[in-house]
Amino acid sequence: MTVSIHQTAVAGFNNAGDAYERGRPEYPSQAVRLLIDKLALGGGTTAVDVGAGTGKFTRLLVPSGAWVVAVEPVEGMRRKLASLCPEIEVLAGSAEQIPLPDGSVHAVTAAQAFHWFRGEAALGEFHRVLKPGGGLGLIWNRRDESVDWVARLSEIYERHEGDTPRYKSGNWRGAFSVSPLFAPLRHFEFDYLQRGTVETVVDRVASSSFIAALAADVRNGVLDEVRSLLREHPATRNRETIDIPYRTDLFLSRALTNGR
């Protein structure tokens, strides 16, 4: 299968699997439980996690008892996911080209990913593989930039984002406003605190696609700036562990039949 994806994703994520796994936060257990409950996942159901990355979210669906399939376009990410989660079926594909039959899954999920997709095409493909009335769950962790050092962290590395698709832009919502295939999104919000070290924060920055895609000297300069911030900021300096605050946004919907 030939999969077309944003070149920043290819260049960045293909080599960022280790940093992604070390630096990216988990997801609030309350959010995962709510998603599993509302999407009715359990024994005898199938869930496909699209844009699965290293499986940070995918693996959290396994305890539901559902058969979990991960779809990921970037080879480096697939290799990392397969090595970490041998119990999960891993397929090469994308949101716009899911290698599964029509009406074959009960739920589609995407974590930290839908903003990368070509929205209307992705929703059409989700609708194709879902059973009638099947569920859709989208989830994002976003840094809590009301915290001063976190806001300064964003300033350091977002200088390099260019035209990279971002969740915070809100552009991803446009597909839902025009698509007749899914019910309106329901939004739930959660607090999440990741506990780590200076290098956890550095890995989080290094795992960003547009940072991972930079030339090595430029990338290393950005990461050095991050270390300097954490050494100097009153909230983080001389700390063996750092609390990294996030807000988690969960959006749920379901596939509509005949526009209803």
KEMAR-621563 format. One record per residue (C-alpha): chain; residue number from 1; x, y, z; residue in three letters. Coordinates in nm, 4 decimals. Each point is the difference from the previous one (the first is absolute). Layout:
% residues N
+------+-----+----------+----------+----------+------+
! unit ! pos !        u !        v !        w ! code !
+------+-----+----------+----------+----------+------+
!    A ! NUM !        X !        Y !        Z !  ALA !
...
+------+-----+----------+----------+----------+------+
//
This chain:
% residues 260
+------+-----+----------+----------+----------+------+
! unit ! pos !        u !        v !        w ! code !
+------+-----+----------+----------+----------+------+
!    A !   1 !   0.0000 !   0.0000 !   0.0000 !  MET !
!    A !   2 !   0.1304 !   0.3456 !  -0.0913 !  THR !
!    A !   3 !  -0.0851 !   0.2444 !   0.2778 !  VAL !
!    A !   4 !   0.0138 !   0.3772 !  -0.0434 !  SER !
!    A !   5 !   0.0834 !   0.1901 !   0.3202 !  ILE !
!    A !   6 !   0.1417 !   0.3393 !   0.0917 !  HIS !
!    A !   7 !   0.3737 !   0.0103 !  -0.0699 !  GLN !
!    A !   8 !   0.0771 !   0.1436 !   0.3440 !  THR !
!    A !   9 !  -0.1594 !  -0.3094 !   0.1513 !  ALA !
!    A !  10 !   0.2108 !  -0.2274 !  -0.2180 !  VAL !
!    A !  11 !   0.3263 !   0.1839 !   0.0639 !  ALA !
!    A !  12 !  -0.0586 !   0.0541 !   0.3694 !  GLY !
!    A !  13 !  -0.1886 !  -0.2985 !   0.1347 !  PHE !
!    A !  14 !   0.1959 !  -0.2637 !  -0.1917 !  ASN !
!    A !  15 !   0.3009 !   0.0616 !   0.2268 !  ASN !
!    A !  16 !  -0.1759 !   0.1209 !   0.3155 !  ALA !
!    A !  17 !  -0.1454 !  -0.3252 !   0.1334 !  GLY !
!    A !  18 !   0.2322 !  -0.0304 !   0.3008 !  ASP !
!    A !  19 !  -0.0392 !   0.3648 !   0.1062 !  ALA !
!    A !  20 !  -0.3756 !  -0.0258 !  -0.0585 !  TYR !
!    A !  21 !  -0.0280 !  -0.2995 !   0.2291 !  GLU !
!    A !  22 !   0.2151 !   0.1557 !   0.2737 !  ARG !
!    A !  23 !  -0.1340 !   0.3549 !  -0.0112 !  GLY !
!    A !  24 !  -0.3676 !  -0.0163 !  -0.0879 !  ARG !
!    A !  25 !  -0.2415 !  -0.0140 !   0.2935 !  PRO !
!    A !  26 !  -0.2481 !  -0.2767 !   0.0664 !  GLU !
!    A !  27 !  -0.3738 !   0.0787 !   0.0046 !  TYR !
!    A !  28 !  -0.2301 !   0.0558 !   0.3003 !  PRO !
!    A !  29 !  -0.1583 !  -0.3264 !   0.1108 !  SER !
!    A !  30 !  -0.3370 !   0.1770 !   0.0348 !  GLN !
!    A !  31 !   0.0118 !   0.1048 !  -0.3642 !  ALA !
!    A !  32 !   0.0905 !  -0.3496 !  -0.1180 !  VAL !
!    A !  33 !  -0.2770 !  -0.1571 !   0.2092 !  ARG !
!    A !  34 !  -0.2551 !   0.2472 !  -0.1335 !  LEU !
!    A !  35 !   0.1043 !  -0.0661 !  -0.3609 !  LEU !
!    A !  36 !  -0.0168 !  -0.3772 !   0.0461 !  ILE !
!    A !  37 !  -0.3411 !   0.0278 !   0.1670 !  ASP !
!    A !  38 !  -0.1560 !   0.2416 !  -0.2495 !  LYS !
!    A !  39 !   0.1356 !  -0.1904 !  -0.3015 !  LEU !
!    A !  40 !  -0.1232 !  -0.3277 !   0.1553 !  ALA !
!    A !  41 !   0.3324 !  -0.1787 !  -0.0389 !  LEU !
!    A !  42 !   0.0266 !  -0.3497 !   0.1430 !  GLY !
!    A !  43 !   0.0265 !  -0.3654 !  -0.0917 !  GLY !
!    A !  44 !  -0.1185 !  -0.0691 !  -0.3530 !  GLY !
!    A !  45 !   0.0612 !   0.3552 !  -0.1236 !  THR !
!    A !  46 !   0.2770 !   0.1423 !  -0.2189 !  THR !
!    A !  47 !   0.1643 !   0.3391 !   0.0412 !  ALA !
!    A !  48 !   0.2404 !   0.1550 !  -0.2493 !  VAL !
!    A !  49 !   0.2374 !   0.2701 !   0.1238 !  ASP !
!    A !  50 !   0.1051 !   0.2169 !  -0.2946 !  VAL !
!    A !  51 !   0.3300 !   0.1880 !  -0.0038 !  GLY !
!    A !  52 !   0.1010 !  -0.2213 !   0.2903 !  ALA !
!    A !  53 !   0.3634 !   0.1120 !   0.0254 !  GLY !
!    A !  54 !   0.1854 !  -0.2121 !   0.2545 !  THR !
!    A !  55 !  -0.3274 !  -0.1159 !   0.1539 !  GLY !
!    A !  56 !  -0.0038 !   0.2320 !   0.3021 !  LYS !
!    A !  57 !  -0.3802 !   0.0101 !  -0.0214 !  PHE !
!    A !  58 !  -0.0628 !  -0.3202 !  -0.1974 !  THR !
!    A !  59 !   0.1221 !  -0.2243 !   0.2808 !  ARG !
!    A !  60 !  -0.2469 !   0.1586 !   0.2431 !  LEU !
!    A !  61 !  -0.2880 !  -0.1461 !  -0.2023 !  LEU !
!    A !  62 !   0.1194 !  -0.3607 !   0.0418 !  VAL !
!    A !  63 !  -0.1350 !  -0.0490 !   0.3580 !  PRO !
!    A !  64 !  -0.3509 !   0.0717 !  -0.1327 !  SER !
!    A !  65 !  -0.0012 !  -0.3500 !  -0.1517 !  GLY !
!    A !  66 !  -0.0472 !   0.1355 !  -0.3524 !  ALA !
!    A !  67 !   0.2153 !  -0.1207 !  -0.2878 !  TRP !
!    A !  68 !   0.2266 !   0.2996 !  -0.0598 !  VAL !
!    A !  69 !   0.1501 !   0.0847 !  -0.3386 !  VAL !
!    A !  70 !   0.2588 !   0.2763 !  -0.0435 !  ALA !
!    A !  71 !   0.0274 !   0.1827 !  -0.3331 !  VAL !
!    A !  72 !   0.3134 !   0.2108 !  -0.0435 !  GLU !
!    A !  73 !   0.1545 !   0.1462 !  -0.3191 !  PRO !
!    A !  74 !   0.3568 !   0.0574 !   0.1246 !  VAL !
!    A !  75 !   0.2215 !  -0.3080 !  -0.0096 !  GLU !
!    A !  76 !   0.2225 !   0.1028 !   0.2903 !  GLY !
!    A !  77 !  -0.3017 !   0.0448 !   0.2244 !  MET !
!    A !  78 !  -0.1469 !  -0.3356 !  -0.1070 !  ARG !
!    A !  79 !   0.3235 !  -0.1782 !   0.0894 !  ARG !
!    A !  80 !   0.0041 !   0.1577 !   0.3455 !  LYS !
!    A !  81 !  -0.3674 !  -0.0795 !   0.0586 !  LEU !
!    A !  82 !   0.0384 !  -0.3627 !  -0.1072 !  ALA !
!    A !  83 !   0.2987 !  -0.0496 !   0.2302 !  SER !
!    A !  84 !  -0.1806 !   0.1493 !   0.2995 !  LEU !
!    A !  85 !  -0.3467 !  -0.1447 !  -0.0580 !  CYS !
!    A !  86 !   0.0211 !  -0.3440 !  -0.1631 !  PRO !
!    A !  87 !  -0.3617 !  -0.0711 !   0.0962 !  GLU !
!    A !  88 !  -0.1247 !   0.2778 !  -0.2308 !  ILE !
!    A !  89 !  -0.0458 !  -0.0510 !  -0.3736 !  GLU !
!    A !  90 !   0.2004 !   0.2719 !  -0.1777 !  VAL !
!    A !  91 !  -0.0864 !   0.0993 !  -0.3575 !  LEU !
!    A !  92 !   0.1546 !   0.2431 !  -0.2458 !  ALA !
!    A !  93 !  -0.2614 !   0.2526 !  -0.1004 !  GLY !
!    A !  94 !  -0.1379 !   0.3447 !   0.0677 !  SER !
!    A !  95 !  -0.3220 !   0.1677 !   0.1045 !  ALA !
!    A !  96 !  -0.0894 !   0.0416 !  -0.3662 !  GLU !
!    A !  97 !   0.0993 !  -0.3577 !  -0.0922 !  GLN !
!    A !  98 !  -0.0869 !  -0.2505 !   0.2722 !  ILE !
!    A !  99 !   0.0807 !  -0.3569 !  -0.1109 !  PRO !
!    A ! 100 !  -0.3163 !  -0.1524 !   0.1471 !  LEU !
!    A ! 101 !  -0.3313 !  -0.1105 !  -0.1565 !  PRO !
!    A ! 102 !  -0.3191 !   0.2058 !  -0.0069 !  ASP !
!    A ! 103 !  -0.2023 !  -0.0123 !   0.3218 !  GLY !
!    A ! 104 !   0.2598 !  -0.2073 !   0.1832 !  SER !
!    A ! 105 !   0.0686 !   0.1986 !   0.3193 !  VAL !
!    A ! 106 !  -0.2029 !   0.1228 !   0.2939 !  HIS !
!    A ! 107 !   0.2098 !   0.3060 !   0.0802 !  ALA !
!    A ! 108 !   0.2680 !   0.2233 !  -0.1492 !  VAL !
!    A ! 109 !   0.2358 !   0.1981 !   0.2231 !  THR !
!    A ! 110 !   0.2777 !   0.2507 !  -0.0675 !  ALA !
!    A ! 111 !   0.2348 !   0.1404 !   0.2645 !  ALA !
!    A ! 112 !   0.2115 !   0.3117 !  -0.0655 !  GLN !
!    A ! 113 !  -0.0735 !  -0.0605 !  -0.3669 !  ALA !
!    A ! 114 !  -0.3186 !   0.1272 !  -0.1642 !  PHE !
!    A ! 115 !   0.1494 !   0.3433 !  -0.0747 !  HIS !
!    A ! 116 !   0.2457 !  -0.1779 !  -0.2334 !  TRP !
!    A ! 117 !  -0.2781 !  -0.1572 !  -0.2057 !  PHE !
!    A ! 118 !  -0.1770 !   0.1304 !  -0.3087 !  ARG !
!    A ! 119 !  -0.3150 !   0.0450 !   0.2023 !  GLY !
!    A ! 120 !  -0.2862 !  -0.0667 !  -0.2391 !  GLU !
!    A ! 121 !   0.1785 !  -0.2923 !  -0.1664 !  ALA !
!    A ! 122 !   0.0833 !  -0.1479 !   0.3399 !  ALA !
!    A ! 123 !  -0.3588 !   0.0254 !   0.1209 !  LEU !
!    A ! 124 !  -0.1170 !  -0.1708 !  -0.3176 !  GLY !
!    A ! 125 !   0.2458 !  -0.2834 !   0.0587 !  GLU !
!    A ! 126 !  -0.0945 !  -0.0303 !   0.3673 !  PHE !
!    A ! 127 !  -0.3652 !  -0.0233 !  -0.0991 !  HIS !
!    A ! 128 !   0.0821 !  -0.2695 !  -0.2549 !  ARG !
!    A ! 129 !   0.1736 !  -0.2338 !   0.2456 !  VAL !
!    A ! 130 !  -0.2419 !   0.0605 !   0.2876 !  LEU !
!    A ! 131 !  -0.3057 !  -0.2092 !   0.0609 !  LYS !
!    A ! 132 !  -0.3274 !   0.2018 !  -0.0071 !  PRO !
!    A ! 133 !  -0.0075 !   0.2231 !   0.3057 !  GLY !
!    A ! 134 !   0.3633 !  -0.0768 !   0.0838 !  GLY !
!    A ! 135 !   0.1908 !   0.2320 !   0.2293 !  GLY !
!    A ! 136 !   0.2765 !   0.2537 !  -0.0580 !  LEU !
!    A ! 137 !   0.2380 !   0.1245 !   0.2689 !  GLY !
!    A ! 138 !   0.2622 !   0.2731 !  -0.0420 !  LEU !
!    A ! 139 !   0.2369 !   0.0918 !   0.2811 !  ILE !
!    A ! 140 !   0.2810 !   0.2495 !   0.0470 !  TRP !
!    A ! 141 !   0.2334 !   0.0885 !   0.2838 !  ASN !
!    A ! 142 !   0.0912 !   0.3687 !  -0.0147 !  ARG !
!    A ! 143 !   0.2521 !   0.1774 !   0.2177 !  ARG !
!    A ! 144 !  -0.1505 !   0.2305 !   0.2614 !  ASP !
!    A ! 145 !   0.1483 !   0.3293 !  -0.1147 !  GLU !
!    A ! 146 !  -0.1575 !   0.1878 !   0.2901 !  SER !
!    A ! 147 !   0.3098 !  -0.1219 !   0.1874 !  VAL !
!    A ! 148 !   0.2831 !   0.2460 !  -0.0670 !  ASP !
!    A ! 149 !   0.2854 !  -0.2395 !  -0.0722 !  TRP !
!    A ! 150 !  -0.2231 !  -0.2050 !  -0.2318 !  VAL !
!    A ! 151 !  -0.0940 !   0.3124 !  -0.1951 !  ALA !
!    A ! 152 !   0.3693 !   0.0859 !  -0.0360 !  ARG !
!    A ! 153 !   0.0708 !  -0.3541 !  -0.1143 !  LEU !
!    A ! 154 !  -0.2550 !   0.0387 !  -0.2778 !  SER !
!    A ! 155 !   0.1585 !   0.3282 !  -0.1069 !  GLU !
!    A ! 156 !   0.3372 !  -0.1705 !  -0.0431 !  ILE !
!    A ! 157 !  -0.0979 !  -0.2747 !  -0.2340 !  TYR !
!    A ! 158 !  -0.3089 !   0.1310 !  -0.1755 !  GLU !
!    A ! 159 !   0.2251 !   0.2422 !  -0.1870 !  ARG !
!    A ! 160 !   0.0745 !  -0.2977 !  -0.2241 !  HIS !
!    A ! 161 !  -0.3528 !  -0.1297 !  -0.0643 !  GLU !
!    A ! 162 !  -0.0398 !   0.1581 !  -0.3452 !  GLY !
!    A ! 163 !  -0.3135 !  -0.1315 !  -0.1714 !  ASP !
!    A ! 164 !  -0.0131 !  -0.3187 !   0.2088 !  THR !
!    A ! 165 !  -0.3631 !  -0.0878 !   0.0831 !  PRO !
!    A ! 166 !  -0.0751 !   0.0687 !   0.3681 !  ARG !
!    A ! 167 !  -0.2896 !  -0.0995 !   0.2222 !  TYR !
!    A ! 168 !  -0.0031 !   0.3389 !   0.1692 !  LYS !
!    A ! 169 !  -0.0828 !   0.1756 !  -0.3299 !  SER !
!    A ! 170 !  -0.3480 !  -0.1544 !   0.0069 !  GLY !
!    A ! 171 !   0.0064 !  -0.0457 !  -0.3780 !  ASN !
!    A ! 172 !  -0.0719 !  -0.3712 !   0.0401 !  TRP !
!    A ! 173 !  -0.3561 !   0.0836 !   0.1111 !  ARG !
!    A ! 174 !  -0.0933 !   0.1190 !  -0.3479 !  GLY !
!    A ! 175 !  -0.0599 !  -0.3519 !  -0.1291 !  ALA !
!    A ! 176 !  -0.2633 !  -0.0638 !   0.2644 !  PHE !
!    A ! 177 !  -0.1861 !   0.3184 !  -0.0848 !  SER !
!    A ! 178 !  -0.0601 !  -0.1142 !  -0.3580 !  VAL !
!    A ! 179 !  -0.0185 !  -0.3786 !   0.0281 !  SER !
!    A ! 180 !  -0.3449 !  -0.1625 !   0.0249 !  PRO !
!    A ! 181 !   0.1543 !  -0.3313 !   0.1060 !  LEU !
!    A ! 182 !   0.0464 !   0.0535 !   0.3744 !  PHE !
!    A ! 183 !  -0.2009 !   0.1386 !   0.2882 !  ALA !
!    A ! 184 !   0.1210 !   0.3259 !   0.1602 !  PRO !
!    A ! 185 !   0.3103 !  -0.0390 !   0.2151 !  LEU !
!    A ! 186 !  -0.0398 !  -0.0229 !   0.3766 !  ARG !
!    A ! 187 !   0.2918 !   0.1498 !   0.1909 !  HIS !
!    A ! 188 !   0.1407 !  -0.1088 !   0.3362 !  PHE !
!    A ! 189 !   0.3010 !   0.1543 !   0.1732 !  GLU !
!    A ! 190 !   0.2385 !  -0.1442 !   0.2586 !  PHE !
!    A ! 191 !   0.3077 !   0.1058 !   0.1949 !  ASP !
!    A ! 192 !   0.3110 !  -0.2117 !  -0.0318 !  TYR !
!    A ! 193 !   0.3392 !   0.0282 !   0.1683 !  LEU !
!    A ! 194 !   0.3037 !  -0.1724 !  -0.1446 !  GLN !
!    A ! 195 !   0.2874 !  -0.0456 !   0.2429 !  ARG !
!    A ! 196 !   0.3447 !  -0.0151 !  -0.1563 !  GLY !
!    A ! 197 !   0.3463 !   0.1525 !  -0.0160 !  THR !
!    A ! 198 !   0.1705 !   0.2668 !  -0.2071 !  VAL !
!    A ! 199 !   0.0683 !  -0.2634 !  -0.2635 !  GLU !
!    A ! 200 !  -0.3685 !  -0.0984 !  -0.0081 !  THR !
!    A ! 201 !  -0.0814 !   0.3555 !  -0.1042 !  VAL !
!    A ! 202 !   0.2874 !  -0.0006 !  -0.2499 !  VAL !
!    A ! 203 !  -0.1300 !  -0.3259 !  -0.1510 !  ASP !
!    A ! 204 !  -0.3496 !   0.1471 !  -0.0217 !  ARG !
!    A ! 205 !   0.1343 !   0.2878 !  -0.2065 !  VAL !
!    A ! 206 !   0.2248 !  -0.2304 !  -0.2049 !  ALA !
!    A ! 207 !  -0.3010 !  -0.2191 !  -0.0835 !  SER !
!    A ! 208 !  -0.1818 !   0.2869 !  -0.1712 !  SER !
!    A ! 209 !  -0.0013 !  -0.0630 !  -0.3734 !  SER !
!    A ! 210 !   0.1302 !   0.3418 !  -0.1003 !  PHE !
!    A ! 211 !   0.2845 !  -0.0184 !   0.2528 !  ILE !
!    A ! 212 !   0.0974 !  -0.3548 !  -0.0951 !  ALA !
!    A ! 213 !   0.0065 !   0.1072 !  -0.3665 !  ALA !
!    A ! 214 !   0.2540 !   0.2817 !   0.0600 !  LEU !
!    A ! 215 !   0.3648 !  -0.0253 !  -0.0928 !  ALA !
!    A ! 216 !   0.1930 !  -0.1556 !   0.2888 !  ALA !
!    A ! 217 !   0.1825 !   0.3181 !   0.1020 !  ASP !
!    A ! 218 !  -0.3192 !   0.2065 !   0.0055 !  VAL !
!    A ! 219 !  -0.1889 !  -0.2701 !   0.1880 !  ARG !
!    A ! 220 !   0.2740 !  -0.0318 !   0.2591 !  ASN !
!    A ! 221 !  -0.0043 !   0.3772 !   0.0452 !  GLY !
!    A ! 222 !  -0.3723 !  -0.0074 !   0.0757 !  VAL !
!    A ! 223 !   0.0444 !  -0.2813 !   0.2515 !  LEU !
!    A ! 224 !   0.2825 !   0.1886 !   0.1693 !  ASP !
!    A ! 225 !  -0.2320 !   0.3010 !   0.0326 !  GLU !
!    A ! 226 !  -0.2550 !  -0.2244 !   0.1690 !  VAL !
!    A ! 227 !   0.2600 !  -0.1272 !   0.2471 !  ARG !
!    A ! 228 !   0.1076 !   0.3583 !   0.0753 !  SER !
!    A ! 229 !  -0.3602 !   0.1027 !   0.0676 !  LEU !
!    A ! 230 !  -0.0490 !  -0.2864 !   0.2426 !  LEU !
!    A ! 231 !   0.3312 !   0.0663 !   0.1775 !  ARG !
!    A ! 232 !  -0.0805 !   0.3682 !   0.0453 !  GLU !
!    A ! 233 !  -0.3757 !   0.0251 !   0.0588 !  HIS !
!    A ! 234 !  -0.0920 !   0.0248 !   0.3707 !  PRO !
!    A ! 235 !  -0.2698 !  -0.2673 !  -0.0339 !  ALA !
!    A ! 236 !   0.2338 !  -0.2625 !  -0.1471 !  THR !
!    A ! 237 !   0.3606 !   0.0759 !   0.0908 !  ARG !
!    A ! 238 !   0.1791 !  -0.2426 !   0.2312 !  ASN !
!    A ! 239 !  -0.2934 !  -0.2409 !  -0.0235 !  ARG !
!    A ! 240 !   0.0670 !  -0.3709 !  -0.0389 !  GLU !
!    A ! 241 !  -0.3602 !  -0.0472 !  -0.1101 !  THR !
!    A ! 242 !  -0.2211 !   0.2416 !  -0.1890 !  ILE !
!    A ! 243 !  -0.3794 !   0.0023 !  -0.0096 !  ASP !
!    A ! 244 !  -0.1087 !   0.0671 !  -0.3567 !  ILE !
!    A ! 245 !  -0.3627 !   0.1210 !  -0.0139 !  PRO !
!    A ! 246 !  -0.2353 !  -0.0940 !  -0.2818 !  TYR !
!    A ! 247 !  -0.3645 !   0.0446 !  -0.0888 !  ARG !
!    A ! 248 !  -0.1554 !  -0.2931 !  -0.1819 !  THR !
!    A ! 249 !  -0.2799 !   0.0538 !  -0.2526 !  ASP !
!    A ! 250 !  -0.2224 !  -0.2956 !  -0.0901 !  LEU !
!    A ! 251 !  -0.2531 !   0.0228 !  -0.2827 !  PHE !
!    A ! 252 !  -0.2605 !  -0.2697 !  -0.0655 !  LEU !
!    A ! 253 !  -0.2386 !  -0.0532 !  -0.2897 !  SER !
!    A ! 254 !  -0.1776 !  -0.2785 !  -0.1850 !  ARG !
!    A ! 255 !  -0.0552 !  -0.0917 !  -0.3612 !  ALA !
!    A ! 256 !  -0.3346 !   0.1074 !  -0.1403 !  LEU !
!    A ! 257 !  -0.2088 !  -0.2089 !  -0.2360 !  THR !
!    A ! 258 !  -0.1894 !   0.1834 !  -0.2760 !  ASN !
!    A ! 259 !   0.1001 !   0.3320 !   0.1533 !  GLY !
!    A ! 260 !  -0.1794 !  -0.0653 !   0.3302 !  ARG !
+------+-----+----------+----------+----------+------+
//
